Amino acid sequence: MNWKLHIRCALLLVITLASATLAQASGETVEDFLKLKSKWDELIGSKFLIQGRVAGTTDNVLGLQGCSLEFRAKEKLPRFDVKKDVIEVAGELARDDRTGAIYFKLASYKKLDSDDRIFERRRVELNRLSSQPWYELGDWAVSRGTFYKDTELVQKGKQCYDEALRIERATMKERTIEALQELGRKSVELTGKDTLKQQLTHEAAHLRWSEAMKSRATADELYGLAMNLARDWPGSNQPLVAADQPLRTEYLQSPVDCFDKTISNPQLSNEQREARCRKIYRVMFSELVLESLKHRMKKDGSNGKSVAAELLRVLPEYSDLAVGYRDAEYASRLVAVDKMSFTEMSALRKELAELGRTEDSKDLLVRWFTKREEVLKKQDAAGLVELAALYHVGYEGPRDRRRIIIDLLMEAERQRPGIEEAKTLFAAYGYRQYEGRWMTEQEISAIENSPTAIAMREGRVIPGMTRQQVRKTLGAPTHVTKLLSSKHVTEYWVYRESRFSVKLSRTTSQSEPIVMTIEELPGQ
């Protein structure tokens, strides 16, 4: 080989291996050496320092794992622990004059620490507050383990990645949703496991959930986030049961820690872990829906029934809370009893009765009629008739409805006789007008069959008759004489043609005299 070729080869080694062609303080790995395989012909005579695992030995030939090249020694070689011992060899590339094959002319060798020992030594020296050294050790172990098909070393490397990821998570300066999600993707790529990704994905979701709960998000925005969660997280649509309450309490006290412990708990089976996660997702979903409905609820509680209906539809396990929302609307409506129409009051009473709140239903009725009385009794006779009509169609309280209605109608009649609505109600309760008064048939019958009525029909006057009854029976008297004493007013009505007089008397405190006696007049 001429001197120009040697110069080219030396430059190639500097660029490729970042080292000289002479022996180095630390040997290149077999992997790096193999990268020059296509140039070996040009590198005959170049010196190398290579370290790698022993693949096997004979008396004078050594093999390194992953490399098909023979490493030939002039002296007899010792026995090595195949696939475990790591050695460093020094020498140069040479060509066999007989076969033309390239081989490595072994000048010297020494045994190095095993990869496992190197790994453990480097691992115990790593800073647990910095992720970068852990990533670097993981890269070394995974790369070396992959080359040598050493699954244990590869696994150790992935454990380093796992630790690095957790350190990076713990020391994250800006805890954003995007940063957490990216770290989750990175964890799967490096470790091949999704445990940490699940934890990070949950933390990202919880961060979004927490920000929404603390922000001025609208009811619709919170509800939309809840629906997105239900779509992405299994179990969000499965109601909790009473036995899940301790888990809900634990989660709400420390959400991220609770989820992380669930995912990494070795005492749980996969089925138990999955079931617990589904319940946690339901808790997250529930809290968003509850907050959304809290925003949707009006301050006066007037839309409580619609909120309660939505709550029961989406979160049936919160039936007690739904009752509270519903009752808030009833309370709001009951406060406004004086503004209710009769139809509104009746509808509310029916709802209360269907809910088993019979006492509230009765109380509403009494309060509503009390309020209507306060208003209508201040009006004229038409207001009294309207009040009587309301009692007629809807009163079921403890008072005597018939008596209330008749008293109202009588007062309206006294104030303004002849109101048509009053006539209709009087008739509905068996009353008719008799001698200018509204009376029942029983009352009329009692009057018509009384001694006074019979005497009047027969043209007779009897004691107890009033002035009007006497006049109706006998007509106007021929002569009237009045006598006044300190306590009585006495009138004598004389009927000359009938030849008798009627004595009527009243006390000074009475307004109407009644017949006391009937006397015949003396003959002429």
C-alpha positions in Angstrom: 0.0 0.0 0.0 1.6 3.4 -1.0 1.8 6.4 1.3 -1.1 8.3 -0.5 -3.5 5.4 0.3 -2.4 5.5 4.0 -3.2 9.2 4.2 -6.7 8.7 2.8 -7.4 5.9 5.2 -6.2 7.9 8.2 -8.5 10.8 7.2 -11.4 8.4 6.8 -10.9 7.1 10.3 -10.7 10.6 11.8 -14.0 11.5 10.2 -15.8 8.2 10.8 -14.5 7.1 14.2 -13.4 10.6 15.5 -10.1 8.9 16.5 -6.7 8.2 15.1 -5.6 5.0 13.4 -3.1 4.3 16.2 -4.1 2.6 19.5 -6.5 4.7 21.6 -6.9 5.3 25.2 -10.4 3.7 25.1 -11.3 1.2 22.4 -14.1 1.6 19.8 -17.0 -0.7 20.0 -17.6 -3.6 17.7 -20.6 -1.7 16.4 -18.5 1.3 15.4 -15.8 -0.9 13.9 -18.4 -2.7 11.7 -19.4 0.6 10.2 -16.1 0.6 8.4 -16.6 -2.9 6.9 -17.0 -1.6 3.4 -13.5 0.1 3.7 -11.6 -2.7 5.3 -9.7 -3.5 2.1 -8.4 0.1 2.1 -7.6 -0.1 5.8 -5.2 -3.1 5.7 -2.3 -2.2 8.1 -4.4 0.4 10.0 -4.2 -0.1 13.8 -7.4 -0.3 15.9 -8.3 -0.6 19.6 -11.7 -2.5 19.8 -13.7 -3.6 22.7 -16.6 -6.1 22.7 -18.1 -9.3 24.0 -16.3 -12.6 23.5 -18.2 -14.9 21.1 -15.8 -17.9 21.4 -12.1 -18.9 21.4 -9.7 -21.5 20.1 -6.1 -21.8 21.0 -5.1 -18.9 18.7 -8.3 -17.4 17.4 -10.7 -15.1 19.2 -14.2 -14.2 18.1 -16.2 -11.1 19.1 -20.0 -11.2 19.2 -21.6 -9.6 16.1 -18.4 -9.6 14.1 -17.5 -12.3 11.6 -13.8 -11.3 11.5 -11.2 -13.6 13.1 -8.9 -12.1 15.7 -5.7 -14.1 15.4 -3.0 -14.3 18.1 0.5 -15.7 17.9 0.3 -17.0 21.5 -2.2 -19.3 23.0 -5.3 -17.5 24.2 -6.9 -18.1 27.6 -10.4 -19.4 28.1 -13.2 -16.7 28.4 -16.8 -16.8 29.6 -18.5 -16.7 26.2 -21.1 -14.0 25.7 -20.4 -12.5 29.1 -16.7 -11.4 29.2 -15.8 -8.1 27.6 -12.3 -7.7 26.3 -10.4 -4.9 24.6 -8.1 -6.0 21.7 -5.3 -4.0 20.0 -3.9 -4.8 16.6 -4.3 -4.1 12.9 -6.2 -5.3 9.9 -4.3 -7.8 7.8 -4.9 -10.1 4.8 -4.2 -13.8 4.8 -1.6 -14.5 2.0 -2.9 -18.0 1.4 -6.7 -17.4 1.4 -6.9 -13.7 0.7 -9.3 -13.3 3.7 -9.1 -10.2 5.9 -8.4 -10.9 9.6 -7.4 -8.9 12.6 -3.8 -9.4 13.7 -4.0 -9.4 17.5 -1.2 -7.6 19.2 -2.6 -7.5 22.7 -5.8 -7.9 24.7 -7.2 -7.2 28.2 -10.3 -8.2 30.0 -12.7 -5.3 30.9 -15.7 -5.0 33.3 -18.8 -6.7 32.0 -21.6 -4.6 30.6 -23.8 -5.5 33.6 -21.1 -4.2 36.0 -20.5 -1.1 34.0 -24.3 -0.4 33.9 -24.7 -0.8 37.7 -21.7 1.4 38.4 -22.9 4.1 36.2 -26.5 3.8 37.4 -25.6 4.3 41.1 -23.7 7.4 40.3 -26.6 9.1 38.4 -28.2 12.3 39.6 -31.9 11.6 40.5 -32.8 15.2 39.9 -31.7 15.3 36.3 -33.3 13.2 33.5 -30.6 13.6 30.9 -28.0 11.2 32.4 -30.7 8.5 32.8 -31.6 8.9 29.1 -27.9 8.6 28.1 -27.4 5.4 30.2 -30.7 4.1 28.8 -29.5 4.8 25.2 -26.2 2.9 26.0 -27.9 -0.1 27.5 -30.6 -0.4 24.9 -28.2 0.1 22.0 -25.6 -2.4 23.4 -28.2 -4.9 24.5 -29.9 -4.8 21.1 -26.6 -5.4 19.3 -25.7 -8.3 21.5 -29.3 -9.6 21.7 -29.1 -9.2 25.4 -32.7 -8.8 26.5 -31.8 -8.3 30.1 -29.6 -5.3 29.3 -32.2 -3.9 27.0 -34.7 -4.2 29.8 -32.4 -2.4 32.1 -32.0 0.4 29.6 -35.8 0.8 29.4 -35.9 1.0 33.1 -33.5 3.9 32.9 -35.8 5.5 30.3 -38.7 4.9 32.7 -36.8 6.7 35.5 -35.7 9.5 33.2 -39.3 10.0 32.1 -40.5 10.2 35.7 -37.8 12.7 36.6 -38.7 14.8 33.6 -42.3 14.7 34.6 -41.5 15.7 38.2 -39.2 18.5 37.2 -41.3 19.8 34.3 -41.1 23.6 34.4 -44.3 24.4 32.5 -47.0 21.8 33.1 -49.1 22.1 30.0 -51.5 19.7 28.4 -49.3 19.6 25.3 -46.1 18.9 27.3 -47.7 16.1 29.2 -49.2 14.5 26.1 -45.8 14.7 24.3 -44.0 13.1 27.3 -46.6 10.3 27.2 -45.9 9.6 23.5 -42.2 9.6 24.2 -42.7 7.1 27.1 -44.3 4.6 24.8 -41.7 5.1 22.1 -38.8 4.5 24.6 -40.2 1.9 26.9 -42.8 0.1 24.8 -45.2 0.3 27.8 -48.2 2.5 28.2 -48.3 2.7 32.0 -46.7 6.1 32.2 -48.6 7.3 29.1 -51.9 6.5 30.8 -50.8 8.4 33.9 -49.6 11.4 31.8 -52.7 11.3 29.6 -54.9 11.3 32.7 -52.9 14.2 34.2 -53.3 16.1 30.9 -57.1 15.4 31.0 -57.2 16.4 34.7 -55.3 19.6 34.0 -57.9 20.5 31.3 -60.7 19.5 33.7 -59.2 21.5 36.6 -58.6 24.6 34.4 -62.2 24.4 33.2 -63.5 24.1 36.8 -61.5 27.1 38.0 -62.1 29.3 34.9 -65.2 31.2 33.9 -66.2 28.5 31.5 -69.9 28.6 30.6 -72.3 25.8 31.3 -72.2 24.7 27.7 -68.4 24.7 27.6 -68.2 22.5 30.7 -70.9 20.2 29.4 -69.1 19.9 26.0 -65.8 19.0 27.8 -67.7 16.4 29.8 -69.1 14.9 26.6 -65.6 14.8 25.0 -64.3 13.0 28.1 -67.1 10.5 27.9 -66.2 9.8 24.2 -62.5 9.4 24.9 -62.4 7.6 28.3 -64.1 4.2 28.8 -66.4 4.0 31.8 -67.4 7.7 31.8 -71.0 6.7 31.0 -71.3 4.0 33.6 -73.1 5.2 36.8 -71.3 4.7 40.1 -72.8 2.8 43.0 -72.8 3.5 46.8 -69.7 1.3 47.2 -67.7 3.6 44.9 -68.1 6.6 47.2 -64.7 6.0 49.0 -62.9 5.9 45.7 -64.6 9.2 44.6 -63.6 10.8 47.9 -60.0 9.6 47.6 -59.8 10.8 44.0 -61.2 14.3 44.6 -58.7 14.8 47.5 -55.7 14.0 45.3 -56.7 13.2 41.7 -53.2 12.6 40.1 -51.8 10.6 43.0 -54.9 8.4 43.1 -54.8 7.6 39.4 -51.1 7.0 39.4 -51.3 4.6 42.3 -54.2 2.8 40.6 -52.1 2.3 37.4 -49.0 1.2 39.2 -50.4 -0.9 42.0 -48.9 -4.4 41.6 -51.5 -5.9 44.0 -54.3 -5.2 41.5 -55.1 -7.5 38.6 -55.5 -6.0 35.1 -59.3 -6.4 35.4 -59.3 -4.6 38.8 -57.0 -1.9 37.6 -59.2 -1.3 34.5 -62.4 -1.3 36.6 -60.9 1.2 39.0 -59.8 3.5 36.2 -63.3 3.4 34.6 -64.8 4.6 37.9 -62.2 7.4 38.1 -63.2 8.5 34.6 -66.8 8.5 35.7 -65.9 10.8 38.7 -64.2 13.3 36.4 -67.1 13.2 34.0 -69.6 13.6 36.8 -67.8 16.6 38.4 -67.9 18.4 35.0 -71.5 17.7 34.5 -72.4 18.8 38.1 -70.5 22.0 37.6 -72.2 22.6 34.3 -75.6 22.1 35.8 -74.7 24.3 38.8 -73.9 27.1 36.3 -77.2 26.4 34.4 -79.3 26.6 37.6 -80.9 30.0 38.0 -80.4 31.9 41.3 -84.1 31.8 42.2 -84.3 28.0 41.4 -87.1 28.6 38.9 -85.6 26.1 36.4 -84.8 23.4 39.0 -87.1 20.8 37.4 -85.4 20.9 34.0 -81.9 20.8 35.6 -83.0 17.9 37.8 -84.3 16.0 34.7 -81.0 16.5 32.9 -79.1 15.4 35.9 -81.1 12.2 36.2 -80.7 11.5 32.5 -76.9 11.9 32.6 -76.1 11.0 36.2 -78.8 8.8 37.6 -76.7 8.0 40.7 -77.2 11.6 41.8 -81.0 11.3 42.4 -80.8 13.0 45.8 -79.2 16.0 44.3 -81.8 16.0 41.6 -84.5 16.1 44.2 -82.8 19.2 45.7 -82.8 20.9 42.3 -86.5 20.0 41.8 -87.5 21.2 45.3 -85.7 24.5 44.7 -88.0 25.2 41.8 -91.0 24.2 43.9 -89.8 26.6 46.7 -89.4 29.3 44.1 -92.9 28.8 42.8 -94.4 28.6 46.3 -92.9 31.9 47.2 -94.7 33.5 44.3 -98.1 32.1 45.3 -99.8 35.6 45.2 -98.8 35.9 41.5 -100.2 32.5 40.4 -103.4 32.1 38.4 -105.9 29.5 39.5 -104.7 27.2 36.8 -101.1 27.5 37.8 -101.9 26.9 41.4 -104.0 23.8 40.6 -101.2 22.4 38.4 -98.6 22.9 41.1 -100.9 21.3 43.7 -101.2 18.2 41.5 -97.5 18.0 41.1 -96.9 18.2 44.8 -99.6 15.6 45.5 -98.0 13.2 42.9 -94.7 13.6 44.8 -96.4 12.6 48.1 -96.2 16.2 49.4 -99.8 16.3 50.4 -99.4 18.7 53.3 -97.6 21.2 51.0 -100.4 20.8 48.5 -103.0 21.6 51.1 -101.0 24.5 52.5 -100.6 26.0 49.0 -104.4 25.9 48.5 -105.0 27.7 51.8 -102.3 30.3 51.1 -103.5 30.9 47.6 -107.2 31.5 48.7 -106.0 33.7 51.6 -104.1 35.9 49.1 -107.1 36.0 46.7 -109.4 37.0 49.5 -107.1 39.8 50.5 -107.3 41.2 47.0 -110.9 40.4 45.9 -112.6 41.5 49.1 -111.2 45.0 48.6 -113.1 45.2 45.3 -116.8 45.7 44.8 -119.6 43.1 44.6 -118.1 41.7 41.4 -114.9 40.8 43.3 -116.9 38.9 45.9 -118.8 37.0 43.2 -115.4 36.1 41.5 -114.0 34.9 44.8 -117.2 32.8 45.4 -116.7 31.3 41.9 -113.1 30.4 42.8 -114.1 28.7 46.0 -116.8 26.9 44.0 -114.4 25.4 41.4 -111.3 24.7 43.4 -111.5 24.9 47.2 -110.8 21.7 49.1 -109.6 23.1 52.4 -110.7 22.7 56.0 -113.3 25.5 56.0 -117.0 25.0 55.0 -116.8 25.8 51.3 -120.6 26.1 50.9 -120.9 28.5 53.8 -118.0 30.6 52.5 -119.6 30.8 49.0 -123.1 31.7 50.3 -121.8 34.3 52.6 -119.9 35.9 49.8 -122.9 35.8 47.5 -125.2 37.3 50.1 -122.8 40.1 50.7 -122.5 40.8 47.0 -126.3 40.7 46.7 -126.6 43.2 49.5 -124.1 45.5 47.8 -125.4 45.1 44.2 -128.3 42.9 43.6 -128.8 41.0 40.4 -125.3 40.0 39.2 -125.8 37.2 36.8 -122.8 35.2 37.9 -124.2 35.4 41.5 -127.6 34.1 40.3 -125.9 31.1 38.6 -124.0 30.2 41.8 -127.0 30.7 44.0 -128.9 28.3 41.8 -126.0 25.8 41.8 -126.4 25.6 45.6 -130.2 25.2 45.6 -131.1 28.8 46.3 -133.9 30.8 44.6 -135.3 34.2 45.2 -138.3 34.3 47.5 -139.9 37.6 48.4 -136.8 39.5 47.4 -134.4 37.2 49.3 -132.2 34.2 48.2 -133.4 31.2 50.1 -133.2 27.4 49.9 -136.2 25.3 49.2 -136.1 24.1 52.8 -136.1 27.6 54.1 -138.9 28.6 51.7 -140.9 25.5 52.7 -140.5 26.3 56.4 -141.8 29.8 55.8 -144.7 28.8 53.7 -145.8 26.1 56.2 -145.4 28.3 59.3 -148.4 29.4 61.3 -147.8 32.9 60.2 -147.9 31.9 56.5 -151.0 29.8 56.9 -152.7 32.7 58.8 -151.8 35.1 56.0 -153.1 32.8 53.3 -156.4 32.5 55.3 -156.6 36.3 55.8 -156.0 36.2 59.5 -153.6 38.1 61.8 -151.9 36.3 64.6 -149.4 37.4 67.3 -145.8 37.6 66.1 -146.6 39.0 62.6 -144.5 41.9 61.4 -146.0 45.2 60.3 -145.4 44.2 56.6 -147.2 40.9 57.1 -150.2 42.5 58.7 -150.4 45.1 55.9 -150.0 42.3 53.3 -152.7 40.2 55.0 -155.3 43.0 55.8 -154.2 45.9 53.8 -153.7 49.4 55.2 -155.4 50.2 58.5 -158.3 52.7 58.8 -156.6 54.5 61.6 -153.2 54.2 63.4 -152.6 55.4 67.0 -149.1 55.5 68.5 -148.3 55.5 72.2 -144.8 56.1 73.5 -143.5 55.2 76.9 -140.0 55.1 78.3 -139.3 51.6 77.1 -141.9 50.7 74.4 -143.5 52.1 71.3 -147.0 50.8 70.9 -149.1 51.1 67.7 -152.9 50.4 67.4 -154.0 49.7 63.9 -157.8 50.0 63.6 -159.8 48.3 60.9 -163.3 49.7 61.2 -164.9 47.6 58.6 -163.6 44.4 60.1 -164.4 45.8 63.6 -161.1 45.0 65.2 -157.8 46.5 66.1 -154.3 45.1 66.0 -151.8 46.0 68.7 -148.1 46.1 67.6 -145.3 46.8 70.0 -141.5 47.2 70.0 -139.0 48.3 72.5 -137.1 51.5 71.9 -134.1 49.5 70.8 -135.9 47.5 68.2 -136.7 48.7 64.7 -139.6 46.5 63.8 -142.8 46.1 65.8 -144.6 42.8 66.0 -148.2 41.9 66.6 -149.0 41.5 70.3 -152.8 41.1 70.4 -155.9 41.4 68.2 -159.0 42.9 69.8 -162.6 43.4 68.6 -164.0 46.9 68.5 -167.0 47.7 70.7 -170.3 47.8 68.9 -171.9 51.2 67.9 
